[in-house]
Amino acid sequence: QFSVHKCPLLPPTGCSEDEGRRLKRREKNRVAAQKSRKRQTQRADLLHETCELLEQRNRKLRREVDSLSEEQHLLTEVLRAHEPLCPIMHCSCTSSSLQPDDMAACSV
């Protein structure tokens, strides 16, 4: 006769108050869950955007490293070609006694 889920001994207002509180709590929880999912999505979007920017920067830096490595290689070759012809490198005097005019004689 009496159901546990119904409130037979309490006046109907007591049941509706409990039901109202329960519904209010469920609605509040639903809103909180929505906000949580929205924040999680925003964090994921931000991480994705940050990742894209870092990958782009990484590609740019790798191109710069390649360019600088190529420049270093070319300058090393120029220096190797210059060394046998350089009068300063074959000079009997020490490098500390060289004057700027002496260095001007050494041209690439």
Gaussian input, Z-matrix of N, CA and C with variables (Angstrom, degrees):
# hf/3-21g

backbone

0 1
 N
 C     1     B1
 C     2     B2     1     A1
 N     3     B3     2     A2     1     D1
 C     4     B4     3     A3     2     D2
 C     5     B5     4     A4     3     D3
 N     6     B6     5     A5     4     D4
 C     7     B7     6     A6     5     D5
 C     8     B8     7     A7     6     D6
 N     9     B9     8     A8     7     D7
 C    10    B10     9     A9     8     D8
 C    11    B11    10    A10     9     D9
 N    12    B12    11    A11    10    D10
 C    13    B13    12    A12    11    D11
 C    14    B14    13    A13    12    D12
 N    15    B15    14    A14    13    D13
 C    16    B16    15    A15    14    D14
 C    17    B17    16    A16    15    D15
 N    18    B18    17    A17    16    D16
 C    19    B19    18    A18    17    D17
 C    20    B20    19    A19    18    D18
 N    21    B21    20    A20    19    D19
 C    22    B22    21    A21    20    D20
 C    23    B23    22    A22    21    D21
 N    24    B24    23    A23    22    D22
 C    25    B25    24    A24    23    D23
 C    26    B26    25    A25    24    D24
 N    27    B27    26    A26    25    D25
 C    28    B28    27    A27    26    D26
 C    29    B29    28    A28    27    D27
 N    30    B30    29    A29    28    D28
 C    31    B31    30    A30    29    D29
 C    32    B32    31    A31    30    D30
 N    33    B33    32    A32    31    D31
 C    34    B34    33    A33    32    D32
 C    35    B35    34    A34    33    D33
 N    36    B36    35    A35    34    D34
 C    37    B37    36    A36    35    D35
 C    38    B38    37    A37    36    D36
 N    39    B39    38    A38    37    D37
 C    40    B40    39    A39    38    D38
 C    41    B41    40    A40    39    D39
 N    42    B42    41    A41    40    D40
 C    43    B43    42    A42    41    D41
 C    44    B44    43    A43    42    D42
 N    45    B45    44    A44    43    D43
 C    46    B46    45    A45    44    D44
 C    47    B47    46    A46    45    D45
 N    48    B48    47    A47    46    D46
 C    49    B49    48    A48    47    D47
 C    50    B50    49    A49    48    D48
 N    51    B51    50    A50    49    D49
 C    52    B52    51    A51    50    D50
 C    53    B53    52    A52    51    D51
 N    54    B54    53    A53    52    D52
 C    55    B55    54    A54    53    D53
 C    56    B56    55    A55    54    D54
 N    57    B57    56    A56    55    D55
 C    58    B58    57    A57    56    D56
 C    59    B59    58    A58    57    D57
 N    60    B60    59    A59    58    D58
 C    61    B61    60    A60    59    D59
 C    62    B62    61    A61    60    D60
 N    63    B63    62    A62    61    D61
 C    64    B64    63    A63    62    D62
 C    65    B65    64    A64    63    D63
 N    66    B66    65    A65    64    D64
 C    67    B67    66    A66    65    D65
 C    68    B68    67    A67    66    D66
 N    69    B69    68    A68    67    D67
 C    70    B70    69    A69    68    D68
 C    71    B71    70    A70    69    D69
 N    72    B72    71    A71    70    D70
 C    73    B73    72    A72    71    D71
 C    74    B74    73    A73    72    D72
 N    75    B75    74    A74    73    D73
 C    76    B76    75    A75    74    D74
 C    77    B77    76    A76    75    D75
 N    78    B78    77    A77    76    D76
 C    79    B79    78    A78    77    D77
 C    80    B80    79    A79    78    D78
 N    81    B81    80    A80    79    D79
 C    82    B82    81    A81    80    D80
 C    83    B83    82    A82    81    D81
 N    84    B84    83    A83    82    D82
 C    85    B85    84    A84    83    D83
 C    86    B86    85    A85    84    D84
 N    87    B87    86    A86    85    D85
 C    88    B88    87    A87    86    D86
 C    89    B89    88    A88    87    D87
 N    90    B90    89    A89    88    D88
 C    91    B91    90    A90    89    D89
 C    92    B92    91    A91    90    D90
 N    93    B93    92    A92    91    D91
 C    94    B94    93    A93    92    D92
 C    95    B95    94    A94    93    D93
 N    96    B96    95    A95    94    D94
 C    97    B97    96    A96    95    D95
 C    98    B98    97    A97    96    D96
 N    99    B99    98    A98    97    D97
 C   100   B100    99    A99    98    D98
 C   101   B101   100   A100    99    D99
 N   102   B102   101   A101   100   D100
 C   103   B103   102   A102   101   D101
 C   104   B104   103   A103   102   D102
 N   105   B105   104   A104   103   D103
 C   106   B106   105   A105   104   D104
 C   107   B107   106   A106   105   D105
 N   108   B108   107   A107   106   D106
 C   109   B109   108   A108   107   D107
 C   110   B110   109   A109   108   D108
 N   111   B111   110   A110   109   D109
 C   112   B112   111   A111   110   D110
 C   113   B113   112   A112   111   D111
 N   114   B114   113   A113   112   D112
 C   115   B115   114   A114   113   D113
 C   116   B116   115   A115   114   D114
 N   117   B117   116   A116   115   D115
 C   118   B118   117   A117   116   D116
 C   119   B119   118   A118   117   D117
 N   120   B120   119   A119   118   D118
 C   121   B121   120   A120   119   D119
 C   122   B122   121   A121   120   D120
 N   123   B123   122   A122   121   D121
 C   124   B124   123   A123   122   D122
 C   125   B125   124   A124   123   D123
 N   126   B126   125   A125   124   D124
 C   127   B127   126   A126   125   D125
 C   128   B128   127   A127   126   D126
 N   129   B129   128   A128   127   D127
 C   130   B130   129   A129   128   D128
 C   131   B131   130   A130   129   D129
 N   132   B132   131   A131   130   D130
 C   133   B133   132   A132   131   D131
 C   134   B134   133   A133   132   D132
 N   135   B135   134   A134   133   D133
 C   136   B136   135   A135   134   D134
 C   137   B137   136   A136   135   D135
 N   138   B138   137   A137   136   D136
 C   139   B139   138   A138   137   D137
 C   140   B140   139   A139   138   D138
 N   141   B141   140   A140   139   D139
 C   142   B142   141   A141   140   D140
 C   143   B143   142   A142   141   D141
 N   144   B144   143   A143   142   D142
 C   145   B145   144   A144   143   D143
 C   146   B146   145   A145   144   D144
 N   147   B147   146   A146   145   D145
 C   148   B148   147   A147   146   D146
 C   149   B149   148   A148   147   D147
 N   150   B150   149   A149   148   D148
 C   151   B151   150   A150   149   D149
 C   152   B152   151   A151   150   D150
 N   153   B153   152   A152   151   D151
 C   154   B154   153   A153   152   D152
 C   155   B155   154   A154   153   D153
 N   156   B156   155   A155   154   D154
 C   157   B157   156   A156   155   D155
 C   158   B158   157   A157   156   D156
 N   159   B159   158   A158   157   D157
 C   160   B160   159   A159   158   D158
 C   161   B161   160   A160   159   D159
 N   162   B162   161   A161   160   D160
 C   163   B163   162   A162   161   D161
 C   164   B164   163   A163   162   D162
 N   165   B165   164   A164   163   D163
 C   166   B166   165   A165   164   D164
 C   167   B167   166   A166   165   D165
 N   168   B168   167   A167   166   D166
 C   169   B169   168   A168   167   D167
 C   170   B170   169   A169   168   D168
 N   171   B171   170   A170   169   D169
 C   172   B172   171   A171   170   D170
 C   173   B173   172   A172   171   D171
 N   174   B174   173   A173   172   D172
 C   175   B175   174   A174   173   D173
 C   176   B176   175   A175   174   D174
 N   177   B177   176   A176   175   D175
 C   178   B178   177   A177   176   D176
 C   179   B179   178   A178   177   D177
 N   180   B180   179   A179   178   D178
 C   181   B181   180   A180   179   D179
 C   182   B182   181   A181   180   D180
 N   183   B183   182   A182   181   D181
 C   184   B184   183   A183   182   D182
 C   185   B185   184   A184   183   D183
 N   186   B186   185   A185   184   D184
 C   187   B187   186   A186   185   D185
 C   188   B188   187   A187   186   D186
 N   189   B189   188   A188   187   D187
 C   190   B190   189   A189   188   D188
 C   191   B191   190   A190   189   D189
 N   192   B192   191   A191   190   D190
 C   193   B193   192   A192   191   D191
 C   194   B194   193   A193   192   D192
 N   195   B195   194   A194   193   D193
 C   196   B196   195   A195   194   D194
 C   197   B197   196   A196   195   D195
 N   198   B198   197   A197   196   D196
 C   199   B199   198   A198   197   D197
 C   200   B200   199   A199   198   D198
 N   201   B201   200   A200   199   D199
 C   202   B202   201   A201   200   D200
 C   203   B203   202   A202   201   D201
 N   204   B204   203   A203   202   D202
 C   205   B205   204   A204   203   D203
 C   206   B206   205   A205   204   D204
 N   207   B207   206   A206   205   D205
 C   208   B208   207   A207   206   D206
 C   209   B209   208   A208   207   D207
 N   210   B210   209   A209   208   D208
 C   211   B211   210   A210   209   D209
 C   212   B212   211   A211   210   D210
 N   213   B213   212   A212   211   D211
 C   214   B214   213   A213   212   D212
 C   215   B215   214   A214   213   D213
 N   216   B216   215   A215   214   D214
 C   217   B217   216   A216   215   D215
 C   218   B218   217   A217   216   D216
 N   219   B219   218   A218   217   D217
 C   220   B220   219   A219   218   D218
 C   221   B221   220   A220   219   D219
 N   222   B222   221   A221   220   D220
 C   223   B223   222   A222   221   D221
 C   224   B224   223   A223   222   D222
 N   225   B225   224   A224   223   D223
 C   226   B226   225   A225   224   D224
 C   227   B227   226   A226   225   D225
 N   228   B228   227   A227   226   D226
 C   229   B229   228   A228   227   D227
 C   230   B230   229   A229   228   D228
 N   231   B231   230   A230   229   D229
 C   232   B232   231   A231   230   D230
 C   233   B233   232   A232   231   D231
 N   234   B234   233   A233   232   D232
 C   235   B235   234   A234   233   D233
 C   236   B236   235   A235   234   D234
 N   237   B237   236   A236   235   D235
 C   238   B238   237   A237   236   D236
 C   239   B239   238   A238   237   D237
 N   240   B240   239   A239   238   D238
 C   241   B241   240   A240   239   D239
 C   242   B242   241   A241   240   D240
 N   243   B243   242   A242   241   D241
 C   244   B244   243   A243   242   D242
 C   245   B245   244   A244   243   D243
 N   246   B246   245   A245   244   D244
 C   247   B247   246   A246   245   D245
 C   248   B248   247   A247   246   D246
 N   249   B249   248   A248   247   D247
 C   250   B250   249   A249   248   D248
 C   251   B251   250   A250   249   D249
 N   252   B252   251   A251   250   D250
 C   253   B253   252   A252   251   D251
 C   254   B254   253   A253   252   D252
 N   255   B255   254   A254   253   D253
 C   256   B256   255   A255   254   D254
 C   257   B257   256   A256   255   D255
 N   258   B258   257   A257   256   D256
 C   259   B259   258   A258   257   D257
 C   260   B260   259   A259   258   D258
 N   261   B261   260   A260   259   D259
 C   262   B262   261   A261   260   D260
 C   263   B263   262   A262   261   D261
 N   264   B264   263   A263   262   D262
 C   265   B265   264   A264   263   D263
 C   266   B266   265   A265   264   D264
 N   267   B267   266   A266   265   D265
 C   268   B268   267   A267   266   D266
 C   269   B269   268   A268   267   D267
 N   270   B270   269   A269   268   D268
 C   271   B271   270   A270   269   D269
 C   272   B272   271   A271   270   D270
 N   273   B273   272   A272   271   D271
 C   274   B274   273   A273   272   D272
 C   275   B275   274   A274   273   D273
 N   276   B276   275   A275   274   D274
 C   277   B277   276   A276   275   D275
 C   278   B278   277   A277   276   D276
 N   279   B279   278   A278   277   D277
 C   280   B280   279   A279   278   D278
 C   281   B281   280   A280   279   D279
 N   282   B282   281   A281   280   D280
 C   283   B283   282   A282   281   D281
 C   284   B284   283   A283   282   D282
 N   285   B285   284   A284   283   D283
 C   286   B286   285   A285   284   D284
 C   287   B287   286   A286   285   D285
 N   288   B288   287   A287   286   D286
 C   289   B289   288   A288   287   D287
 C   290   B290   289   A289   288   D288
 N   291   B291   290   A290   289   D289
 C   292   B292   291   A291   290   D290
 C   293   B293   292   A292   291   D291
 N   294   B294   293   A293   292   D292
 C   295   B295   294   A294   293   D293
 C   296   B296   295   A295   294   D294
 N   297   B297   296   A296   295   D295
 C   298   B298   297   A297   296   D296
 C   299   B299   298   A298   297   D297
 N   300   B300   299   A299   298   D298
 C   301   B301   300   A300   299   D299
 C   302   B302   301   A301   300   D300
 N   303   B303   302   A302   301   D301
 C   304   B304   303   A303   302   D302
 C   305   B305   304   A304   303   D303
 N   306   B306   305   A305   304   D304
 C   307   B307   306   A306   305   D305
 C   308   B308   307   A307   306   D306
 N   309   B309   308   A308   307   D307
 C   310   B310   309   A309   308   D308
 C   311   B311   310   A310   309   D309
 N   312   B312   311   A311   310   D310
 C   313   B313   312   A312   311   D311
 C   314   B314   313   A313   312   D312
 N   315   B315   314   A314   313   D313
 C   316   B316   315   A315   314   D314
 C   317   B317   316   A316   315   D315
 N   318   B318   317   A317   316   D316
 C   319   B319   318   A318   317   D317
 C   320   B320   319   A319   318   D318
 N   321   B321   320   A320   319   D319
 C   322   B322   321   A321   320   D320
 C   323   B323   322   A322   321   D321

   B1=1.4252
   B2=1.5350
   B3=1.3570
   B4=1.4592
   B5=1.5153
   B6=1.2810
   B7=1.4600
   B8=1.5293
   B9=1.3311
   B10=1.4603
   B11=1.5257
   B12=1.3186
   B13=1.4670
   B14=1.5171
   B15=1.2847
   B16=1.4659
   B17=1.5189
   B18=1.2584
   B19=1.4619
   B20=1.5312
   B21=1.3243
   B22=1.4686
   B23=1.5303
   B24=1.3424
   B25=1.4492
   B26=1.5217
   B27=1.3145
   B28=1.4564
   B29=1.5186
   B30=1.2879
   B31=1.4697
   B32=1.5288
   B33=1.3075
   B34=1.4635
   B35=1.5233
   B36=1.3119
   B37=1.4635
   B38=1.5170
   B39=1.3131
   B40=1.4597
   B41=1.5114
   B42=1.3137
   B43=1.4671
   B44=1.5145
   B45=1.3061
   B46=1.4591
   B47=1.5270
   B48=1.3392
   B49=1.4635
   B50=1.5228
   B51=1.3493
   B52=1.4683
   B53=1.5213
   B54=1.3125
   B55=1.4695
   B56=1.5298
   B57=1.3213
   B58=1.4632
   B59=1.5212
   B60=1.3446
   B61=1.4724
   B62=1.5207
   B63=1.3271
   B64=1.4724
   B65=1.5308
   B66=1.3237
   B67=1.4699
   B68=1.5276
   B69=1.3323
   B70=1.4604
   B71=1.5313
   B72=1.3323
   B73=1.4686
   B74=1.5318
   B75=1.3298
   B76=1.4741
   B77=1.5242
   B78=1.3319
   B79=1.4700
   B80=1.5304
   B81=1.3366
   B82=1.4600
   B83=1.5281
   B84=1.3098
   B85=1.4652
   B86=1.5311
   B87=1.3365
   B88=1.4667
   B89=1.5280
   B90=1.3215
   B91=1.4689
   B92=1.5288
   B93=1.3366
   B94=1.4684
   B95=1.5291
   B96=1.3246
   B97=1.4677
   B98=1.5267
   B99=1.3322
   B100=1.4744
   B101=1.5269
   B102=1.3346
   B103=1.4682
   B104=1.5252
   B105=1.3207
   B106=1.4671
   B107=1.5242
   B108=1.3378
   B109=1.4734
   B110=1.5256
   B111=1.3418
   B112=1.4626
   B113=1.5328
   B114=1.3368
   B115=1.4724
   B116=1.5241
   B117=1.3174
   B118=1.4673
   B119=1.5278
   B120=1.3224
   B121=1.4628
   B122=1.5285
   B123=1.3351
   B124=1.4685
   B125=1.5258
   B126=1.3357
   B127=1.4696
   B128=1.5270
   B129=1.3286
   B130=1.4670
   B131=1.5276
   B132=1.3352
   B133=1.4686
   B134=1.5286
   B135=1.3250
   B136=1.4651
   B137=1.5274
   B138=1.3304
   B139=1.4653
   B140=1.5261
   B141=1.3211
   B142=1.4670
   B143=1.5284
   B144=1.3231
   B145=1.4700
   B146=1.5325
   B147=1.3259
   B148=1.4669
   B149=1.5196
   B150=1.3201
   B151=1.4672
   B152=1.5257
   B153=1.3255
   B154=1.4657
   B155=1.5292
   B156=1.3313
   B157=1.4676
   B158=1.5256
   B159=1.3328
   B160=1.4634
   B161=1.5271
   B162=1.3318
   B163=1.4674
   B164=1.5258
   B165=1.3300
   B166=1.4730
   B167=1.5324
   B168=1.3273
   B169=1.4701
   B170=1.5249
   B171=1.3131
   B172=1.4649
   B173=1.5315
   B174=1.3428
   B175=1.4731
   B176=1.5268
   B177=1.3406
   B178=1.4698
   B179=1.5315
   B180=1.3223
   B181=1.4641
   B182=1.5282
   B183=1.3164
   B184=1.4720
   B185=1.5293
   B186=1.3454
   B187=1.4692
   B188=1.5249
   B189=1.3241
   B190=1.4645
   B191=1.5324
   B192=1.3193
   B193=1.4714
   B194=1.5220
   B195=1.3345
   B196=1.4674
   B197=1.5266
   B198=1.3266
   B199=1.4612
   B200=1.5292
   B201=1.3220
   B202=1.4643
   B203=1.5258
   B204=1.3163
   B205=1.4702
   B206=1.5245
   B207=1.3308
   B208=1.4653
   B209=1.5263
   B210=1.3331
   B211=1.4661
   B212=1.5332
   B213=1.3219
   B214=1.4657
   B215=1.5295
   B216=1.3149
   B217=1.4657
   B218=1.5331
   B219=1.3271
   B220=1.4666
   B221=1.5296
   B222=1.3223
   B223=1.4682
   B224=1.5266
   B225=1.3148
   B226=1.4671
   B227=1.5203
   B228=1.3172
   B229=1.4660
   B230=1.5284
   B231=1.3223
   B232=1.4685
   B233=1.5251
   B234=1.3218
   B235=1.4619
   B236=1.5260
   B237=1.3092
   B238=1.4751
   B239=1.5273
   B240=1.3361
   B241=1.4613
   B242=1.5312
   B243=1.3022
   B244=1.4585
   B245=1.5323
   B246=1.3183
   B247=1.4687
   B248=1.5313
   B249=1.3316
   B250=1.4700
   B251=1.5317
   B252=1.3113
   B253=1.4637
   B254=1.5265
   B255=1.2989
   B256=1.4621
   B257=1.5234
   B258=1.3575
   B259=1.4680
   B260=1.5282
   B261=1.2991
   B262=1.4617
   B263=1.5199
   B264=1.3016
   B265=1.4600
   B266=1.5240
   B267=1.3247
   B268=1.4638
   B269=1.5258
   B270=1.3056
   B271=1.4598
   B272=1.5259
   B273=1.3243
   B274=1.4643
   B275=1.5184
   B276=1.3469
   B277=1.4543
   B278=1.5285
   B279=1.3044
   B280=1.4644
   B281=1.5181
   B282=1.2953
   B283=1.4610
   B284=1.5189
   B285=1.3357
   B286=1.4654
   B287=1.5226
   B288=1.3404
   B289=1.4611
   B290=1.5224
   B291=1.3228
   B292=1.4663
   B293=1.5195
   B294=1.3055
   B295=1.4492
   B296=1.5286
   B297=1.3206
   B298=1.4658
   B299=1.5212
   B300=1.3467
   B301=1.4655
   B302=1.5219
   B303=1.3400
   B304=1.4630
   B305=1.5263
   B306=1.3092
   B307=1.4601
   B308=1.5217
   B309=1.3274
   B310=1.4583
   B311=1.5189
   B312=1.3242
   B313=1.4614
   B314=1.5214
   B315=1.2886
   B316=1.4661
   B317=1.5160
   B318=1.3282
   B319=1.4630
   B320=1.5156
   B321=1.2853
   B322=1.4680
   B323=1.5057
   A1=112.11
   A2=116.43
   A3=119.41
   A4=110.19
   A5=116.46
   A6=121.57
   A7=108.93
   A8=115.30
   A9=120.56
   A10=110.53
   A11=116.88
   A12=121.09
   A13=113.17
   A14=116.36
   A15=119.33
   A16=107.23
   A17=117.82
   A18=121.90
   A19=109.13
   A20=117.98
   A21=119.01
   A22=113.08
   A23=118.34
   A24=119.82
   A25=112.16
   A26=116.84
   A27=120.50
   A28=109.58
   A29=115.58
   A30=117.09
   A31=109.61
   A32=117.98
   A33=121.91
   A34=112.87
   A35=118.89
   A36=119.97
   A37=110.61
   A38=119.35
   A39=122.92
   A40=110.62
   A41=117.93
   A42=122.08
   A43=110.27
   A44=116.64
   A45=119.05
   A46=110.81
   A47=117.64
   A48=119.97
   A49=110.37
   A50=115.77
   A51=119.44
   A52=110.43
   A53=115.06
   A54=120.14
   A55=109.99
   A56=116.15
   A57=120.72
   A58=111.60
   A59=116.10
   A60=119.77
   A61=110.55
   A62=115.30
   A63=119.45
   A64=110.36
   A65=116.66
   A66=120.25
   A67=111.12
   A68=115.77
   A69=119.99
   A70=110.11
   A71=115.79
   A72=120.91
   A73=110.49
   A74=116.54
   A75=120.31
   A76=110.84
   A77=116.64
   A78=120.81
   A79=110.42
   A80=115.68
   A81=120.13
   A82=110.22
   A83=116.78
   A84=121.41
   A85=110.87
   A86=116.39
   A87=120.73
   A88=110.26
   A89=116.73
   A90=121.46
   A91=109.83
   A92=116.47
   A93=120.11
   A94=110.57
   A95=117.23
   A96=120.88
   A97=110.46
   A98=116.74
   A99=120.62
   A100=110.62
   A101=116.48
   A102=120.59
   A103=110.72
   A104=115.41
   A105=119.80
   A106=110.72
   A107=116.28
   A108=119.55
   A109=111.22
   A110=116.35
   A111=120.09
   A112=110.50
   A113=116.82
   A114=120.22
   A115=110.77
   A116=116.32
   A117=120.29
   A118=110.30
   A119=116.85
   A120=121.18
   A121=110.56
   A122=116.37
   A123=119.87
   A124=110.93
   A125=116.73
   A126=119.79
   A127=110.52
   A128=116.47
   A129=120.26
   A130=110.33
   A131=116.87
   A132=120.65
   A133=110.92
   A134=116.27
   A135=120.75
   A136=110.62
   A137=116.56
   A138=120.01
   A139=111.14
   A140=116.27
   A141=120.63
   A142=110.06
   A143=116.35
   A144=120.60
   A145=110.54
   A146=116.47
   A147=120.95
   A148=110.52
   A149=115.94
   A150=120.92
   A151=110.57
   A152=116.91
   A153=121.02
   A154=110.83
   A155=116.51
   A156=120.32
   A157=111.28
   A158=116.72
   A159=119.96
   A160=111.56
   A161=116.77
   A162=119.43
   A163=110.49
   A164=116.20
   A165=120.79
   A166=109.95
   A167=116.77
   A168=120.82
   A169=110.52
   A170=116.33
   A171=121.03
   A172=110.44
   A173=116.42
   A174=119.82
   A175=110.68
   A176=116.50
   A177=120.75
   A178=110.39
   A179=116.88
   A180=120.46
   A181=111.47
   A182=116.87
   A183=119.80
   A184=110.81
   A185=116.35
   A186=119.53
   A187=110.17
   A188=116.20
   A189=120.18
   A190=110.85
   A191=117.31
   A192=121.06
   A193=109.67
   A194=116.95
   A195=120.25
   A196=110.80
   A197=115.99
   A198=120.48
   A199=111.05
   A200=116.45
   A201=119.93
   A202=111.63
   A203=117.29
   A204=120.35
   A205=110.50
   A206=115.64
   A207=120.13
   A208=110.21
   A209=116.56
   A210=120.34
   A211=110.60
   A212=116.80
   A213=120.54
   A214=110.10
   A215=116.35
   A216=120.59
   A217=110.41
   A218=116.70
   A219=120.69
   A220=111.46
   A221=117.34
   A222=120.35
   A223=111.57
   A224=116.45
   A225=120.10
   A226=110.12
   A227=116.36
   A228=120.61
   A229=110.95
   A230=117.41
   A231=121.14
   A232=109.64
   A233=116.86
   A234=120.81
   A235=111.09
   A236=117.41
   A237=120.54
   A238=111.06
   A239=116.11
   A240=119.68
   A241=110.71
   A242=117.46
   A243=121.91
   A244=112.51
   A245=117.35
   A246=121.07
   A247=114.34
   A248=120.16
   A249=118.62
   A250=113.26
   A251=117.53
   A252=121.74
   A253=113.14
   A254=118.94
   A255=122.87
   A256=110.95
   A257=117.12
   A258=119.90
   A259=111.84
   A260=117.91
   A261=120.27
   A262=110.49
   A263=117.65
   A264=120.66
   A265=111.10
   A266=117.36
   A267=121.13
   A268=111.99
   A269=117.53
   A270=123.01
   A271=109.07
   A272=116.74
   A273=121.13
   A274=111.78
   A275=116.35
   A276=118.76
   A277=110.30
   A278=116.37
   A279=119.87
   A280=109.75
   A281=116.16
   A282=120.20
   A283=111.66
   A284=118.91
   A285=120.60
   A286=111.88
   A287=117.91
   A288=120.00
   A289=112.29
   A290=118.10
   A291=120.76
   A292=110.39
   A293=115.40
   A294=123.12
   A295=108.23
   A296=118.05
   A297=120.47
   A298=112.89
   A299=117.96
   A300=120.26
   A301=110.84
   A302=116.48
   A303=120.31
   A304=110.19
   A305=116.24
   A306=120.03
   A307=110.66
   A308=117.25
   A309=120.75
   A310=110.52
   A311=116.88
   A312=120.47
   A313=110.82
   A314=115.68
   A315=120.95
   A316=108.16
   A317=117.14
   A318=119.83
   A319=109.53
   A320=115.16
   A321=121.64
   A322=111.26
   D1=-50.46
   D2=-179.61
   D3=-92.71
   D4=129.83
   D5=177.41
   D6=-95.30
   D7=139.96
   D8=179.71
   D9=-66.64
   D10=-34.10
   D11=-175.76
   D12=-81.50
   D13=-18.56
   D14=176.54
   D15=-93.54
   D16=166.23
   D17=179.65
   D18=-113.67
   D19=73.52
   D20=-173.50
   D21=-69.16
   D22=-30.95
   D23=-176.29
   D24=-87.31
   D25=-20.51
   D26=-179.88
   D27=-90.92
   D28=152.34
   D29=176.42
   D30=-65.96
   D31=156.13
   D32=-177.85
   D33=-54.81
   D34=-29.70
   D35=179.28
   D36=-65.57
   D37=-34.86
   D38=177.41
   D39=-63.22
   D40=-42.80
   D41=178.45
   D42=-64.69
   D43=-44.80
   D44=-176.83
   D45=-69.50
   D46=-30.91
   D47=176.61
   D48=-66.76
   D49=-45.38
   D50=177.55
   D51=-62.37
   D52=-44.56
   D53=179.44
   D54=-63.38
   D55=-40.79
   D56=179.05
   D57=-63.64
   D58=-42.95
   D59=177.81
   D60=-63.86
   D61=-41.85
   D62=179.70
   D63=-63.51
   D64=-44.99
   D65=179.05
   D66=-64.57
   D67=-39.63
   D68=178.71
   D69=-63.50
   D70=-43.38
   D71=179.02
   D72=-63.55
   D73=-41.88
   D74=178.83
   D75=-63.92
   D76=-42.07
   D77=179.23
   D78=-64.59
   D79=-42.78
   D80=178.57
   D81=-62.35
   D82=-42.08
   D83=178.48
   D84=-65.22
   D85=-39.61
   D86=179.00
   D87=-62.91
   D88=-43.52
   D89=179.24
   D90=-65.06
   D91=-42.74
   D92=179.23
   D93=-63.10
   D94=-40.19
   D95=178.63
   D96=-65.14
   D97=-40.50
   D98=177.24
   D99=-61.02
   D100=-46.45
   D101=179.31
   D102=-61.54
   D103=-40.94
   D104=-179.86
   D105=-63.52
   D106=-45.02
   D107=178.47
   D108=-63.84
   D109=-38.04
   D110=178.92
   D111=-64.56
   D112=-45.09
   D113=178.23
   D114=-62.33
   D115=-40.76
   D116=179.39
   D117=-62.90
   D118=-42.14
   D119=178.07
   D120=-64.28
   D121=-41.90
   D122=178.87
   D123=-63.55
   D124=-41.16
   D125=178.11
   D126=-63.74
   D127=-41.82
   D128=179.12
   D129=-63.99
   D130=-41.87
   D131=178.13
   D132=-62.48
   D133=-43.07
   D134=179.49
   D135=-63.92
   D136=-42.84
   D137=177.79
   D138=-62.55
   D139=-40.95
   D140=179.21
   D141=-63.27
   D142=-44.75
   D143=179.61
   D144=-63.79
   D145=-43.10
   D146=178.25
   D147=-61.68
   D148=-42.08
   D149=178.87
   D150=-61.70
   D151=-44.63
   D152=178.43
   D153=-59.75
   D154=-45.51
   D155=-179.51
   D156=-64.09
   D157=-40.83
   D158=179.45
   D159=-67.52
   D160=-38.10
   D161=177.06
   D162=-64.95
   D163=-40.53
   D164=177.93
   D165=-62.98
   D166=-44.45
   D167=178.79
   D168=-63.86
   D169=-40.19
   D170=179.04
   D171=-61.12
   D172=-44.36
   D173=178.25
   D174=-61.38
   D175=-42.28
   D176=179.55
   D177=-63.20
   D178=-44.84
   D179=-179.89
   D180=-65.19
   D181=-37.07
   D182=177.73
   D183=-64.73
   D184=-40.12
   D185=176.25
   D186=-62.87
   D187=-40.56
   D188=179.12
   D189=-64.97
   D190=-41.41
   D191=177.26
   D192=-61.59
   D193=-44.29
   D194=178.48
   D195=-60.16
   D196=-44.14
   D197=-179.65
   D198=-63.64
   D199=-44.51
   D200=179.72
   D201=-67.42
   D202=-35.40
   D203=176.73
   D204=-64.61
   D205=-41.17
   D206=177.54
   D207=-63.97
   D208=-43.24
   D209=178.38
   D210=-62.32
   D211=-42.19
   D212=178.19
   D213=-61.37
   D214=-42.80
   D215=179.65
   D216=-61.16
   D217=-46.44
   D218=179.75
   D219=-63.30
   D220=-43.33
   D221=179.60
   D222=-66.43
   D223=-35.18
   D224=176.58
   D225=-64.12
   D226=-41.52
   D227=178.01
   D228=-64.93
   D229=-42.27
   D230=178.08
   D231=-61.69
   D232=-43.75
   D233=179.39
   D234=-63.61
   D235=-43.01
   D236=178.52
   D237=-61.76
   D238=-39.91
   D239=179.04
   D240=-69.75
   D241=-29.93
   D242=-176.68
   D243=-81.56
   D244=-36.14
   D245=-173.87
   D246=-50.99
   D247=-46.50
   D248=-178.61
   D249=-65.26
   D250=-24.22
   D251=-177.49
   D252=-95.18
   D253=-8.01
   D254=-172.94
   D255=-77.45
   D256=118.30
   D257=179.55
   D258=-68.48
   D259=-28.79
   D260=-179.54
   D261=-67.05
   D262=-40.90
   D263=-178.72
   D264=-68.03
   D265=-25.94
   D266=-178.94
   D267=-101.63
   D268=5.23
   D269=-179.80
   D270=-72.66
   D271=143.47
   D272=-179.31
   D273=-80.01
   D274=-15.80
   D275=-179.80
   D276=-81.48
   D277=161.31
   D278=-179.10
   D279=-80.27
   D280=156.91
   D281=-177.73
   D282=-67.84
   D283=-23.89
   D284=-179.94
   D285=-70.90
   D286=-22.84
   D287=-179.09
   D288=-93.63
   D289=1.70
   D290=-179.50
   D291=-73.25
   D292=140.41
   D293=176.97
   D294=-102.63
   D295=160.39
   D296=178.97
   D297=-55.90
   D298=-33.95
   D299=179.06
   D300=-65.40
   D301=-36.57
   D302=177.84
   D303=-64.35
   D304=-37.72
   D305=-178.03
   D306=-71.88
   D307=-27.63
   D308=179.18
   D309=-66.31
   D310=-25.75
   D311=179.02
   D312=-68.39
   D313=-22.02
   D314=-179.64
   D315=-92.87
   D316=100.38
   D317=179.90
   D318=-120.34
   D319=151.59
   D320=-177.62
   D321=-72.06

